[in-house]
């Protein structure tokens, strides 16, 4: 069987939109094995260490090679129990019970926090990995004065002591205060008043910082409306946490979809579900605030069940599903300015996965690397004109789709318009697609290159100490062939070239 050709229009005549590179961000938190057992070795590990701080060298290098753009820390839920003074200075508290679990279940619950990663170490990672720091202030057990003192420490004391450390201009005030599970859970109006106290105190120290307001991704909730009614003039960003497929019924939170063709197509439709939610929040903001407030999707991933918090896995299906979300962020670059995949190491579907001694760069690593390496600075109008389509049924919280294009496209261009990078996803589970690219307003100039991520099966994955199942590569394309391509099945690719 051969599929009909897919014709794609890339319109270089229309105005472009700036893409904030912070949409390619990541997230670190003191939950699970992200820090202890991830960045730092667990007991008995033979992994090589870096002398200065004691990071696992293989994990540190994998994080650096991923080229993270923005890194959010120390949470997440853990941020609302984190006392930043515990992690700085000569009197640092080196080990204590995990206060997040202890608050709910008593001090004996949860692994101890060894506090290897404090403020100075985090800023050092951001400097060494060339990424922007993003702090989340404690709005659970902390107060506005403590948060303001942290701003003072981060942007004056730490950088004054070591000028090579980056300043931090982005601060979230609390995390998920709408949720019953959160330390500091409260009503929308009480959180709004708390947010305003924190913001005033923190900006009194440094008026250049930008603050992120907690939003709720639940379309049935009135949290966003009530919070924005009091704070709309005092927020640079509204935070949305988008874990898909977001179905928390007891019958579903302990199950994962079977590795079937049906679940493959549903997972690769997830970008449409995220887009619908983002546009719902956009309408709420405009209605209540009377203006546009950019969204910070500062936690997101495909999270099928709770077991992934303990046994994280990143297969090709889920990573290509994540690619549809990244392409959605690109296409709505006017709305989404910040995004952080949860999480960088050892949680849910991570880019980097470790066991005691070894590390794997997962399919999620290679998908993100494709974006951070090749995505350009401006969104270009692009669409599928015609071609084969597919349909997918509802899967948990993922919306069904009917006769959607089999190929997904998102085009980006350089600021000067001289280069183009076109992201292309062939969703078909077993057949290649022929692509015909119709450039309007320019034409390919010079040789092109196609960079890709694929796998031999829908559930292919890279695991520590196992043979890698994810294939990556690049191939040159002659100038005359840049507008006619064949894309293998199960493949995300980016076509890069100059235009004239």
Helices and strands as residue ranges (DSSP letters): E 6-11, E 17-18, G 21-24, E 25-27, H 57-66, E 70-73, G 77-81, G 84-87, H 99-105, H 119-129, E 132-137, H 144-152, I 153-158, H 159-161, E 170-173, H 188-205, E 210-214, H 223-231, G 232-234, E 237-244, H 261-267, H 270-289, E 294-302, G 306-309, H 316-331, E 336-341, E 352-354, E 359-361, H 363-374, E 378-386, E 389-392, E 401-405, E 407-413, E 419-426, E 433-440, E 444-455, E 470-477, G 479-481, E 484-487, E 491-499
